[in-house]
Amino acid sequence: MADKEFFYSLRLGVDPSSWDQKKMTDLKTFISEGQLDDVNIIINSEELNVGHITKPELTPWLETTQFFKDELEPLGISVSMNPWTNLLHSDRGRILSDEFKFKTMVDYQGRKATAVACPADREFIDYIADIYGEYAKKKPAYLWMDDDFRHFNHKPLVFGCFCDQHMAIYNETLDSHYTREEFVDKVFQPGLPTKERHVFLNQSRQEMIDIADTIAKAVRKESDTTNLGLMTSQPEWHALEARDWHKLFEHLSINQLPTSRPHLPSYNEIPGLKYVREFNRNVRPVAQMMGPNAQMMPELENYMYSTYAKSNKFTQLQLETVILIGAKGILFNFYDMMGNGVVFSYNHQKILSESKPLLNYSVKHPIDLENLHGVAVLYSQDTVYTRESKTGQLEEMLPREYEWLALLGSFGIATKLINTTKVTGLTNQVVAVSDQVLRNLSDDDINHLFTHNRVMLDGTSVEILFDRQLNHLIHAESYNWLTPHTGYHTYEEWNGPELIEGVEHARMTVMQQTGDLANITYTNSDDTAVLTSLYNEKNQWIGNGMSVINRKHFILPISYHLKYGWDAQYVTYKETIIKNYLGKMTTDYLVNMPVCQLIRDGKRLYITNFTLDDYESIQINLHDYINSPSVTANIVTRKKRLDNVTFEKEGENFTLSYPMKAFETIIIELLD
């Protein structure tokens, strides 16, 4: 990777039997026009996948890789390799070849794979390490492991491995004689976490570290220059397999930088106002868990590989927003994996060239994820170890602690992620907690959190405070859960005299697309501001909604809905209510710019418009400039740089006369 240059890598599906000189010539033209740095050959992919590859089957791929190196490296273009198979994404009707003696995966429901490998099988581990050693002999710039390196989403299997070999491991550790069904029941048992769950999690965590370590040593034996990277999936599912991000990548990288390829969470175009939520739930957490020394190189895939999958404007939105996680480069899948090669009519080369200056700037001046401003959203990679379940459903076990990040980010409120291990160092901050993240903290930690900070919490967090007998921290006496569509509450109504979005006593649904709601009774009304009250369809009062405790803690008393999540919270009324709460604190946020995200790193602001609407100007609340009449700044965009522009003070906010276009990302340098 060139120093201080953003790294473009094309993931390219190649058929060794049909790749010809014309396709290579077209590829070279695309490389030049799109300013590419690397071509990443996808090995044994999708429609051409034969399952676990044998060495004779591998030979044509290695020969093709060498051909690419001979053609491209003299031009200054590196060549990388992306074997598409580790455990195997899914069976797809394949039966494991008689040549292989390793066992296949059996999921928690007892379904047995016909080809997906068991990750604890020693013969499989030796095989996959040997194959990676063969890849490494070609000394690719990057050698990418695909995201089938996991315990989930191996269709038709759902989750985990509970084969006979694994059951022997679990029983030996526990000194037990569980059947598969008995052990699974214990792992997912409602209530407190069981020792069986912990044994399962520890085994899942360690066996992936062991495979990574074995593969890395095989690669390093053949090449000490190749970067070994790993594609990652949804962080909540990786949490369910107890992924230890630091330790896994420490073993994988050995003497190289930890290199992660988080998938950008939209293989097809979705509304930008939905994408911003998924970006915050899936991409930002991975970058945070990888740590400040990691190389983040996300994957942008346009499935099924044409302009009918995504518009170029949406593709460019995905491309440019990777600067928000400090990405050093990006891998993109624009074309199919069957070997058709480049398609110029898609015009991807134009957006790549257009965005490169902005992305290069972001590499020269990288965002510092460890020192962001804004609301601190707590997370932990270990929540599944402490998580309690009510019904024993697998979906209940998935941590949902990034909902504040998605909601506040969509509202244009600056946010940052903070690991629960750092809670004792937090003082005078606004901290957001949701779902069961508080279960990772001791009572002393929780007391510190509420005593020395302002806390935004959801209904599930309230339940945990009651469980711990810490409800006095929010001056609460009792609570009861209200379930939608049960004949009780249907809407909540603003209690204050202020107009919300010009509406007197604004109403918001507590019935549609929302989870259960905690109706809280407080001990002292004098220091509790009940912001909204709950009513039924007859306008009869039912209970308390959103509240602020002691002018300090904000309660959004909802729970996560397994289908709709927090969807009902995405309304401008709630945006205004939350910003009114934050307006009295040291938090930056955008004003009158729905679905525009703000991230602040010191004197640098990152703003992305995730909507199809243009904004005539940028309006922002900058807490540390409250006494300044104006602020001078530079603006960096994909097309130009504007120096010494001025934010003018208008009331409590600042306005910059810059037209913010749909799907645009800009960087603002504050000079004062």
N, C-alpha and C positions, 0 to 999 in steps of 0.2 A: 504494500500500500504506500503510495506516495505521501510523504510527510506534508501535513496541512492541506491535503486535498481530499474531498469527499469521494468515496470509493463506490463506483458503479460496477455491479457484477450482474451479468445476464445469466440466469438459470436457463439452460438450453437443452431441450429434449433432442437427442440425436439417435438415429438408427444407424449403427455401424455398417449395415448392408446397403444403405441407400444414400449416405452422405457423399456429395460429389463436389466438384470444384466450383460449379455455379453457386451452390449454397454457401460455400466458403467465401466466394467473392461478394455475395450479397451480405454476408455476415460482416465482412471487413468494412463495407460501405456503411452499414448500420453502426458499427463501432465508431467510425470516424464522425458520423453525423450526430450520434447520441453522446459522444464524449465518454465512451465506456473505458473501463480500466481492466476488466477481467471477464472471462467467459467461464462459466461454471457448468461442466458437463454433467447432466443427470444420468446416472448409471442404472440400468435395469429398472426403468420407470414405467409406472401406470400401464398403458396398453401393451408395452413391450416387456412387462415384468414377468419373469419366470419363477418367482418365489425366491427361495434361498439359492443363490447362484453357485454353481460349481466352478472350479478353476478353468476347465475347458470352455465353459460358457462365458467366463470373464475375459478370455483372451481377446476377442474382437473389440471389447470396450477399452482395454488397455492400449491396443494398437491405435484405435481412434483417438484416444487421449494424446498419444505421442504425435500423431498427425497434427492435431490442433496446436500442440506446443511448437512443433517445427514451423507451422504457418504463422502463429501469432506472437510468440515471444520475441522474434526479431523486430517486431513492430512496437515493442514495449508493452504489450498486452499480456497479462498473466493468465494462466490456465488453472482452474480449480476443478475439483471433483465432488460430486454429491451422490454417493450411493443411496438409492431410494429405499433400501431394505436393511433394517436392523433386526428387530423381532419379526417384522413383516406387518404392514399396515392392516391387512385383512386377508382372510382365506381366499375369497373370490373363486371358490370352487376348486382350489388347488389342493392336492394331497402331497404331503411331505415325501420327497424322493427317498427311495430305499437306500440311497447313498448316505443319507443322514440318519444317525441313530439317536439324536436328541429328542426329548419329549416336547409335547406341545402344551399350550396354555389351556387351563380350565378356569372359567370365570366364577364369580360368587354365586351364580345361579346354576352352576353345574354344567354349563355348555362347554364342550370340548372342541378346541380348534383342530383343524385338519392340517394346518401349516404354520400358524403363528407360534413362535418358539417360546418355551418356558425360560424366563430370565435367570432361573437358578440352576439350570442344567449345565454341568461342567463341559460336556461335549459341545454344546452350543457356544459357550463362552470361548472355548479354544478355537472353534471354527470361525466365529465372527472376528476374533482378533487376528487370526491368520489371514483372512480375506482383506482386512484393513491394512495389514502389512504389505499385501500385494499392491493395493492402491498407492500406498506411501512410496513404493519403489519408483513411481513416476514423478515424485517430488512436486506435487501440485502446490500452488500458493496456499490454498485453503482446501482442507478435506472436511466436508460437512457431513455430520450424522443427521439423518432426518428425524422427524418428531414421532416416529413409531417407537422410539426409545422411551417407553412409558408402559404403565399398567392398565391403560384405559383406551377405549375407542379402537379396538381391534375387531371389527365386525366379523361375525355376528356376536362376538363376546362384548360385554359391557365394561366390566371392571375386575381387576385383580387376578392373581393366579392362586388357585386352590387345588392344584393337581395332587396326585398321590405323593410326589416328591416334596411339594411344599407342605402338605399336611404332616408329613413325617418331621419336617423341620419345626413346624409350629408345636406339634405334640412333644417333641424332644425338649424344646425350650420350656414348655409349661409343665413337663412331666405329667402329661395327660393322654387320653385316648379318644379324643374327639373325632366324630365323623365330620365330613365336610359341612353338612347341614348344621350340625350342632355348633361347630366353630364359627361359621358365618353368622348364626343367630347371636352368638356372644359378641362378635365384632360390632354388629349393628344394633345391639340391644338398646332399647329406649332407656333414657336416664343417664346416669354418670358413665364416663368412659370406663371400660373394663380392662383388666390385664390382658385379655385376649386381643382387644383392639390394639393395645400398645405393642404386643408381640408382632402382630401383623404389620403395623406401621414400621417398626424397627427393621423387620426383615425386608420390607419393600424398599425402604430407604437405603439400606446397606448393600443389597444385591445390585442396585443400579450403580452405586459408587464402585463396587467391585468390577463390574463389566467395563465401566468407563476407564478405570485404572488399567485393566488388562489391555484394552484397545489402545489406549494412549501409549503404553510401553511398546506395543507392537509397532505402532506408527513411528515412534521416536527412534526405534532401532534401525529403521530404514531411512528416515529423513529427520534431520534436526532443524530444518527450516520451515517445514509445513506447519501451518496453523490448523489445529484440530478444533472445529467448532460444532455446536449442537443447536438444532432447531428446537424451539419450545412451543408449548401450547397454552391453553387457558390455565392461569395460575391457581384457580380454585381446584381444578382437577389434579394438578401436580401436588397441591396441598393434601389431597385425599390419598396420594401415594407417599406422603411424608417426604417430599423432595427437600433435601438440604442443599440449597443453591450454592453456597460457598464451597462446601466440601466436595460436591459433585464436580464443579468446574475446576476446583483445585487439582483434583486427580486427573481430570481430562486434559488440562492445559499443560501440566508439568512445568516446562521452562518457557512457555509462551503466555501471552495475555489471555485471560479467560475470554472466550469468544462465543457470544450468544446470538441466535437468529430467532427472535420472537416473531411469530406470524402476526401480520396486521389483520385485525379481526373482521375482514370482509372480503371473501373471495368473489362475491358479486356486489354490484353497487347497491347501497342502502341509503336512505336519507342521511344527509350530513348530521342532522340533529339526533339521529340514532348512533351514528358512527362515533361522535364525540364521547358518548357514554361507554361504548365498547372499548375505545382507545384508553380511556381512564381506568376501566376495569381490568383490562388485559395486558396492555403494553407498558404503561407507566409502572405498575407493580413489578413486572419482570426486571425492568431496568434498575429499580431501586434495590431489589433483592440481589442482583448481580454485583452491586457495589461500584465504587468510583473508578476502579482500575480496569473494568471490563471493556472489551470492544463490543459495542452494540451495533449489530448489522441486521436490521429487520428484513423480513421477507414480504414483498408485495406481489400477490398472485391474482391474476385476472382470469378466473375460471368461468366458463369454458373457453377461454383464450380467443376472444375477439372483442370488437367494440360493442357487441351485444351483451357482454358481461359487465363492462363499465364504460362510462364516458371518459374521455381524456381529462376533463376537468376534475372529475372525482379521483382519477388515478393521480393527478398532480397534487390534489389535496393530501392523499395518503403519502405521497413521495415527500412532500415538504414538511409535514408534521412530525417526521421522525427526528427533526432537530430538537423537539421538545423532550426527548430522552437522551440527548447527547450522542446520537448515532454517528459513527465514523464512516458508515457506508450503508448500502442497501443492496439486496438481491431481489431481482424482479423476474417474474414468470409471466411474460406477455404472450408466449406462443406455446402451442401444444407440445406434448411429450412424446409424440409419435415420429418426430423427425422431419416435419415439413419445413422447419427453418423459419427465417425472418419473413414477416409480412409488412412491407413498407407502407401499404395503404392505411394501416392503423395509426400511423403518424406518432408513434411513441418517441421516436428519435427527436422530434421537435420539442416535446415537453421536457425530455431529459436535458437537452441542451439549454433550454430556457431556464430551468431551475438550478442548474449547476452553480452559478455564481452565489446564490443565496446559501446553498448547501456548503460550498467551499468556505464561505464566511463563518458558518456555524462550526466548522472544524477548527478554523483558526482561533475562534473565540467561543469555545464550547460552554454549554450550560453547565453549571455546577449543581448537580442534583442534591448534594449534601448541604447546601446553604441557600435553599429557596426561601422566599417569604410566603406568608399566607397561613391559612388554617391548616393545622397539623392533623392529618388523618392517620390514626393508629392502625397498624397491621402486624401480623405475625405469620411466619411460615409454619408455625407449630400449632395453630389453633385446633386442628383436628385431634390433637392429643388431649385437649381439655374440653372439647365441644360436647354438649349434651343434646340428646335427640328425644323427640316426643313420641314418634311413631315407629322409628327404626327403618325408615326409608333411606335408601342410599343418597337421594338428592338432599335430604336433610343434613347430611354430613358435610356438604360443600360449604366452606366459609364464604360469607357474603359481606366482608368487611370493607369493600371498596365502594359502597353505594354513596357515601358522602363525597368521595372523590369525583364520582360521575355526576352527581347532582350539582355540587358547588361549581365544578368545572363548567358545566353547561350554563350555569347562571353567571359566568364571567368572574367568579370569585377566585382569587389566587389561593392555591393549595400546595401542600407538600406532603410527602409520606414519611412517617416516623415509625421505626420499629419499636415494639413494646419493650424491648430491652433497654431503651433509652428514656423511659418515662421518668425516672428519678432525676434526670437532668433537665426536665421541662419546667420552666417557670414563666409566668406572665405571658402565656400564649393562649390562643384559641385552639382547642383540641377537639376533634370530632371522633366519636366512637360509635360503632354500630354492630349489629348482630352479636356474636359472642366473643368479640375480641377482648373484652374485660376479663374473661376467664383465664387469660394468660397472665394476669396481674395478681399479686398478693393484696391482702387488705391494706397493708401499709402503702403499697404502690398506688392503690385507688384513692386512699386518703390524701396522699401527696398530690395526685393529679387534680382532685377537686379543690383542694385547699389553695394551691399555688397557680391554678390556671382557670380559664373559663372553658367550660365543656359543653359541646353540642352532643346530645345523645338521643338515640331512638328508643322505642318501647322495649325492645329486647334487652337493651342495656339497663333500663329501669328494672326489669324483672331480675336481672343479675344482682343489682344493688339490694333488692329485697331478699334474694336468696342468701346474700352475704350479711344481712342485717346492717347494711350501710345506707339504707333509704333515708336516714337523717341528713345525708349529704345533699339531698334535693328536697328536704323538708316535706317528705311524703309520708302519709299515714297508712294508706292502703291503695290497692289497685285491683282492677279486674279486666280481663280481656273481653273485648267486644268483637264479634265476628260479623263481617258484612253479610247482607242478605238473610238476616235472622230476625227481622222485624223490629230492630232497635234503631240504631243510628243510620242516617242517610247522608247528612251533610254537616259541615262545621262552618261556623259564622264568626267573622272578625268582631271582637268586642270593643275595640277602640273607637274613639271619635274620628280618627284620621281616615281619609279616603284611601283606599287601596286600589291603585290603577284607576283612580277617578270614581270608584264604586263605594257607596256607603254600605257598611256592614257586609263586605264581600263574603260570598259563600263558596265553599270548595267541597268536592265530593269526598265522602269517606265510605262510599259504597261500591264504586266502580273501580276495577283494576287496582285493588289495594289489598293488603293483608289485614290481619287482626290489629286492633287498636287498643292500647293500654289506657283505660279510663282511670286517672290518678286522683286520689283525694289527698289534699295537702293539709299540713298541720297548722300553718300560720298564713292566713290570707294577706297579712300586711306586707310580707316580703315575697309574695308570689303573685306575679302578673299572669293571669290566665288569658292568653291572647285570643283564643278561639274557644267556642263552646259547641258541643255536639247536640244535634237535633234530629228528630225523626220527620217523617213525611207530613206529620200534623203540626209541625213547628213546635213540638214539645221538647223541652230541655232534657237531655239524656246524661250529659257529663262534661268533662273537661277535655279540651284538645291541646293545642300547642301552648306552652307556658315558658316564662322566664323566671328563674328562681334567684331571689336576692340580687337582681340586676346583673346576674353573672352567668348562670347556666341555662342553656336553651334546650327544651325538650320537644322533639318531634315524635310523638308517642306511637309510632307505627312499627310493624314487623314486616319481614320480607315475605312476599308472596311467591310461591314456587313457579308460577307462570308469569306474573306481571312485575315481579320485583318491586321497585319503587315508582312505577310508571305514573301513578296518580299524583305524585309530588311535583311533576314537571309542569307547573302552571305559573304564570307571571305573578299571581297573588302571593304565592309562597316565596317566590324570588324576592319580591318587595319586602315581605315580612322578615325574611332572613337578613336581607341587606340593612333593614332598619336596625336590627339587633347588632349586626357587625359594624354599623356606621359609627358606633361609639367606641370602637376599638381600633387597634393598629392592624387593620386588614385592608388590602387593596382590592378593588373590584371595578369592572366595567359598568357603565351606566347606560341604560336604554339601548343595549346591544345584545338582544337575546341570542343565545347559542353561539356566542363568541367566547373563546377561552382565553384567559389571562394566566400566564406563568411569569413570575418575577424572580430574577436572580440578581440581587444587588442593584446595580444601575442599569440593568438590561431587562427589558420587557419583551415577552413573546406573546403575540396576539394572533389568533387564528379565527377566521370567520367560517364556521362550519355550516352556514346556511346558504341558500340560493339567493338571499336578499343582499343587496348592496347597502352600505351605510355611508351617508354623506360626510360624517366626521367620526372621530374617536372621542368618546367621553369616558373619563376615568376618575375614580377616587384614589388619590395617592396620599396615604396617611401621613407620611413624613414630610410632605410639602404643603401641609395645611395652611401654613402662614406665609406661603410664597404667592405673589401675584401672578407669576408665570413660571414656566419651566422650559428650558431650551434642550433640544434633543436632536439626534440624527436618526434617520429611518433607513433601514436596509430592506429592500424588496427583491423579488426575483428579477425585476427589470432594471432597477436603478437604485441609486443611493441619494437621499436627500439630507443635506447637512444644515444644521442650525435652524431647524424649524421650531415653532413656539407653541407650547400648550398654554392657552389663556385660561385664567381662573374665571369660572362662572358659578357663583354661589359657593357650594362646598366642593365642587368638582372642577376638573380641567377638561378643556375641549381643544382638540387638534383638528384643523381643517384638512384632513386627509381622507379621501374617499376609499373606504375599505370595501374591496370587491368580494363577491361571493367566492368561497373556497380559497381565500387568500391567507397566507401566513406572512407576517412581517416581524422584524426585530427592531426595537426602539432602544437607542442608547441615551440615557439621561445624562446630560452634561453638567447640570448645576449641582 
